[in-house]
C-alpha cells in the first residue's frame, strides 16, 4: 500500500499510464466527479493501446459544478467501452474518485482526490492511496469487493445514471446545460475571479509543475532556428493550460477553413511582463503562430498538427507561410485534417452548419502537446464573454482592424 501526495511524491497520471501499459490488467474502472480534456487526451493513447490488447475501460463520471466538459465526454466516448454520467437533480454531488485495475493474477485500486483532469492527474495538490491486490491470496478481498459493489450500485441507478452511447447524448447534455464547452466555462470562471470586490492575494503560487507535453524528435528538428528564436518558442511552449481563441469573421480561403496566424499581435489589454508572450514591448505580444510552437522567422518551414474536435483526432492540419499569389504576409493554419477513417474535418463542419460553419464564430485551441490541440467552436454571441474573461486581449496582427484574439 502506498500513499501518493502529488506533486511531492509523484503524479497519478504517470502511474495510470504505467498500469495501462502493463499486460497484468484486463479491465479499468474509473469513477470520478470531474473530467476535462486536459486529463482525458493525455491518457487517450494509453487507453487505446490497452483496449487494442483486449482491455476494457468503463467510466462513471459526474457533471456537477461545471467540472466535466463537453470535450471530455466526447473524447471518453471514443476511448472507452462504456461511459456513464451520474447526476442527482436534488443537489446531491457525485464526488467519488476511484481507479480500479483488474487482472487475472493481481489488481490495483486507487482511492483519493484525483479527478480525470490535467490538474487532478498531474499538477494539483492531491492525495491517494494506491492499493495493490494479489488475487492469488484471496478471492474475497474486501477492497476489490467494496469497489465492485459500489460500481454495481452505480450501475443499478435508474434516472440518476445515463448511459452515453452516441455523440447525440452528449449534445443533449450540452443543449440542456448539464455540461459546457471548456472555453465557455473558463470564461465564466475568469469573469467571476475578476468581479468587483475580489479579495487581495494573500498566498503564493504553490509548487511549480508542468503538465506533460511530448514533442516528437522530427518536430524539434523542424523548429531549428537562430538561438534567440528557439529560446522564445520554447518559453511559449512551457505555458500551463493556456487557451487561445480567435474571432473568425469571414475566415480566409474559398473553403472558409483557414485561420491567419500573426507573427506578432497588437495588445489591447493585459500585462505581458513575465508571461511567455512577452516581447519586451508592452504594445505587442508574440504572434498567434508561436502558440502552436512555430518560429515566426522560419518562413520556409511547415508544421503538421492534430486537432481533437468533438472527441475525434484529425491529423494533417498544416501551419504554413504562403508564398506567391497567395501570400498576405502572415502565417496560416489550414484546418483540413482527416481522422483515422479518412473523414475530413471540413466534411464534419459542413454536416454541422454548412460550408460557412466557421464563419463569424469564436474558435479556441487548448494546447495538449506541441503538435496536438483541442479545438472548440463557439457561436459569435460568445465573443464579448471571452473578451471580458481574457487575461490578454489582442489583435491577430499589427492593426486595430485585425481580428481579435485572446489568451484565457
Steps between C-alpha positions, in 0.01 A plus 500: 500500500629846409392853583564731204513871580503679168710682384756425774518122462393455139212555261204267474476556123844344454406205721177440308691498172736243649212276608332534158824405326533187714375163374395409857154656472196444279243746641508861617206648691508876549262678736560877517315820572661710225660442161668752270676462168829594671486166680319276253707594196826447687390145579327411174798338325555268796127429521495401134806274531335335802177439306680371190661235721150390597457722806167648606453856629185599690442855623249658740528878515305782662386826342458710815647847558609541138785255561450278195519644151338426167844438348596250771182294458545505121853366534400238758224374271764413241753344738289290741282193482226643720438858607248605763403838643375508860297798623235576761247779446478549879840667537672180612852536358666199341853538635675158504850442358590134447723330242487118503719271288400134485726217381505124503758475776507846655338840503537857620251732666561876526274696734552866576442851369621480138246594231543412133646842415846633425512659843361196679744260337812716490514855631260538794570426864331158529527188715406140433556155643631251240406149608647197320283191502630142477219289359677177588495584871125527534190490289318718753715810514290761685640792294426334167158388621424847634583669170304237311197553718522877459523476121207259510292750695588775250401269217167432670409867522200574285424862419825621659728313257513564128678260267681701231501303176511768230618856444138607491468409869781743583348767275177471701692551825660811347171636368336456842781661700638191674843538339677793335771549245826557682574847370152616608560367852849655507349834405232471769754424771732778384215753511411383850860538620516851356171615651502821709571441865744216443739456793866595486742211450618352829684190372775402263497292181550155653740241356612549137379204292487453123236285338653230277549624145671268256686631197601266222869505395411600143306801633803620696708479185241688299506785751876554456569874499745757635556456877283795604202377297528148636515632856190713446298216348595268784389758754159517337461122495561486873171679574255318727143435390488800269219529247506734203184612323444670164223719365442339160288759316479376137812278528760469223490285187222380275420211733489731806730264690817711531601705805762771467769479770684823572878530541432746780180636650392849602402497867174659609503394864708294738834495680751297298794539735632163608260305275604277207347760267729789602690657209664769711259759359173556688327593173550158343495132597636194328288413200237231487729276293729453802215358706519201265876464556605644164790744474359801308840569337525149348272582206640214291373243753159337531344316792229235516278495809218279623173656612263319733150615408192352667719226646652385169856563380552658158863497387665685213390856582782712360668815627664668203637836389344567155709619209417608149153621409354371829731689733364764736800544732372274775504135600193283451341200664329287236231305685478214255595185695342155485427236763617137507211403269601773252200718582600863449438753774357738238231242418412486870473879505265493202278241669475724805433831330562504128802637316499814716511317835815678624399846382417763763582267786752482783748215450716396797802271530629345822853364475537136609838427336724697264326346199161423655216741589140480614281716274167654598259705290273750675224720359592859424276608788771375740755753373430765765513238776840364398633853448398600852652186649831503313817566696650642179291658223668579171465524124610229261749738341642853530176691435185576698312386190633148540283230650507468876676222688545432868670280756291338773 
